[in-house]
Amino acid sequence: MNKKFSSLIIACLSLCSYKAFADMDGNVELCLNGNGKSCILAGHDYERINLDIKKAMIYYHHGCTIGYGLACLEEGIIYCNGRDEIVKDEVKGFNLVSKGCALNDPKTCYELALLHRDGKCSARKNRAQARYYLKKACAYDYKPGCDESVLDKK
């Protein structure tokens, strides 16, 4: 009985791994054909499954380049913090997050508000700017952006 159970688990793991890689290939293809959300998914796949941050950054960058604001946030935050072989570059990171907000992505505007609130990633601490981006996030129905008390937290 244990041997059958072990075989079943191995078969399931093989199938799950195959599905993950098949999905990854599908996301890469969709990304390269202009689907920004698929660029995020491909980036996440490379970041979390393959543990290849450089490859993930290629897809985040592509998504940002084709106008998908959330991809700009993903790429920007990695540059803000630096990670593995991606060298920390706060100015580049801040510019990418700003671009994502300019592309009207509400979560990116919210994160930009937090950068201004905390004075991180080359953003100057600026409560007025933080409030502006928070309101912009709220205007796009991003509920956390509607909570101005976030400006008092750190």
C-alpha positions as CSV (number, residue, x, y, z in Angstrom):
1,M,0.0,0.0,0.0
2,N,2.8,2.4,0.9
3,K,4.5,1.7,-2.4
4,K,1.4,2.5,-4.4
5,F,0.9,5.7,-2.4
6,S,4.5,6.7,-3.1
7,S,4.1,6.0,-6.8
8,L,0.9,8.1,-6.8
9,I,2.7,11.0,-5.2
10,I,5.6,10.8,-7.6
11,A,3.2,10.7,-10.6
12,C,1.3,13.7,-9.2
13,L,4.5,15.7,-8.7
14,S,5.7,14.9,-12.2
15,L,2.3,16.0,-13.6
16,C,2.3,19.2,-11.5
17,S,5.8,20.1,-12.5
18,Y,4.9,19.5,-16.2
19,K,1.8,21.7,-15.8
20,A,3.9,24.5,-14.2
21,F,6.4,24.4,-17.0
22,A,3.7,24.3,-19.7
23,D,2.0,27.3,-18.1
24,M,5.3,29.1,-17.9
25,D,5.9,28.5,-21.7
26,G,2.4,29.7,-22.4
27,N,2.9,32.8,-20.3
28,V,6.2,33.6,-22.1
29,E,4.6,33.2,-25.5
30,L,1.6,35.4,-24.5
31,C,3.9,38.0,-23.0
32,L,6.0,38.2,-26.1
33,N,2.8,38.6,-28.1
34,G,1.8,41.7,-26.0
35,N,-0.1,40.4,-23.1
36,G,1.2,42.4,-20.1
37,K,-0.5,40.2,-17.4
38,S,1.3,37.2,-18.9
39,C,4.6,39.1,-18.6
40,I,4.0,39.3,-14.8
41,L,3.1,35.6,-14.7
42,A,6.1,34.6,-16.7
43,G,8.3,36.8,-14.4
44,H,6.8,35.2,-11.3
45,D,7.3,31.8,-12.8
46,Y,11.0,32.4,-13.4
47,E,11.4,34.2,-10.1
48,R,9.7,31.5,-8.0
49,I,10.0,28.2,-9.9
50,N,13.3,28.5,-11.7
51,L,14.8,30.9,-9.2
52,D,16.2,32.9,-12.2
53,I,15.8,36.6,-11.3
54,K,17.6,37.8,-14.5
55,K,15.1,35.9,-16.7
56,A,12.2,37.2,-14.6
57,M,13.5,40.8,-15.1
58,I,13.4,40.3,-18.8
59,Y,9.6,39.6,-18.7
60,Y,8.9,42.3,-16.1
61,H,10.8,44.8,-18.3
62,H,9.0,43.6,-21.5
63,G,5.6,44.0,-19.7
64,C,6.6,47.5,-18.6
65,T,7.8,48.4,-22.1
66,I,4.4,47.4,-23.6
67,G,2.6,49.6,-21.1
68,Y,1.5,47.2,-18.3
69,G,2.0,49.3,-15.2
70,L,2.2,46.4,-12.7
71,A,5.2,45.0,-14.5
72,C,6.9,48.3,-14.0
73,L,6.3,48.0,-10.3
74,E,7.7,44.4,-10.2
75,E,10.8,45.5,-12.0
76,G,11.1,48.7,-10.1
77,I,10.9,47.2,-6.6
78,I,13.6,44.7,-7.5
79,Y,15.9,47.5,-8.6
80,C,15.0,49.5,-5.4
81,N,16.1,46.7,-3.2
82,G,18.6,44.9,-5.3
83,R,18.5,41.1,-5.4
84,D,20.9,38.4,-6.2
85,E,22.7,39.5,-9.4
86,I,20.4,42.5,-9.9
87,V,22.4,45.5,-8.6
88,K,20.5,47.9,-6.4
89,D,19.7,51.1,-8.4
90,E,17.2,53.2,-6.5
91,V,16.9,55.9,-9.2
92,K,16.1,53.4,-11.9
93,G,13.7,51.6,-9.5
94,F,11.9,54.8,-8.6
95,N,11.6,55.8,-12.2
96,L,10.1,52.5,-13.1
97,V,7.5,52.7,-10.2
98,S,6.7,56.2,-11.3
99,K,6.2,55.0,-14.9
100,G,3.9,52.3,-13.7
101,C,1.7,54.8,-11.9
102,A,1.8,57.1,-14.9
103,L,0.4,54.1,-16.8
104,N,-2.5,54.3,-14.3
105,D,-1.9,51.1,-12.4
106,P,-3.6,51.7,-9.0
107,K,-1.4,49.3,-7.0
108,T,1.7,50.9,-8.4
109,C,0.4,54.4,-7.5
110,Y,-0.2,53.1,-4.0
111,E,3.3,51.7,-3.7
112,L,4.6,55.1,-5.1
113,A,2.7,56.8,-2.3
114,L,4.5,54.6,0.3
115,L,7.9,55.4,-1.3
116,H,7.1,59.1,-0.8
117,R,5.8,58.5,2.7
118,D,8.9,56.7,3.8
119,G,11.5,58.5,1.7
120,K,12.7,55.2,0.2
121,C,14.1,54.2,-3.2
122,S,15.4,57.7,-4.0
123,A,12.0,59.3,-3.3
124,R,12.1,62.3,-1.0
125,K,9.9,62.1,2.0
126,N,7.0,64.1,0.9
127,R,3.6,63.8,2.6
128,A,1.8,65.9,-0.1
129,Q,3.2,63.7,-2.9
130,A,2.3,60.6,-0.9
131,R,-1.3,61.9,-0.5
132,Y,-1.5,62.7,-4.2
133,Y,-0.5,59.2,-5.3
134,L,-2.7,57.6,-2.6
135,K,-5.7,59.5,-4.0
136,K,-4.8,58.5,-7.5
137,A,-4.8,54.8,-6.4
138,C,-8.2,55.4,-4.7
139,A,-9.6,57.0,-7.9
140,Y,-8.8,53.7,-9.7
141,D,-10.8,51.8,-7.0
142,Y,-7.7,50.4,-5.2
143,K,-9.2,50.2,-1.7
144,P,-6.0,50.4,0.3
145,G,-5.4,53.8,-1.5
146,C,-8.5,55.1,0.0
147,D,-7.2,54.8,3.6
148,E,-5.3,58.0,4.3
149,S,-4.3,56.7,7.7
150,V,-1.6,54.7,5.9
151,L,0.2,58.1,5.7
152,D,0.7,58.0,9.4
153,K,2.2,54.5,9.5
154,K,5.7,53.4,9.0
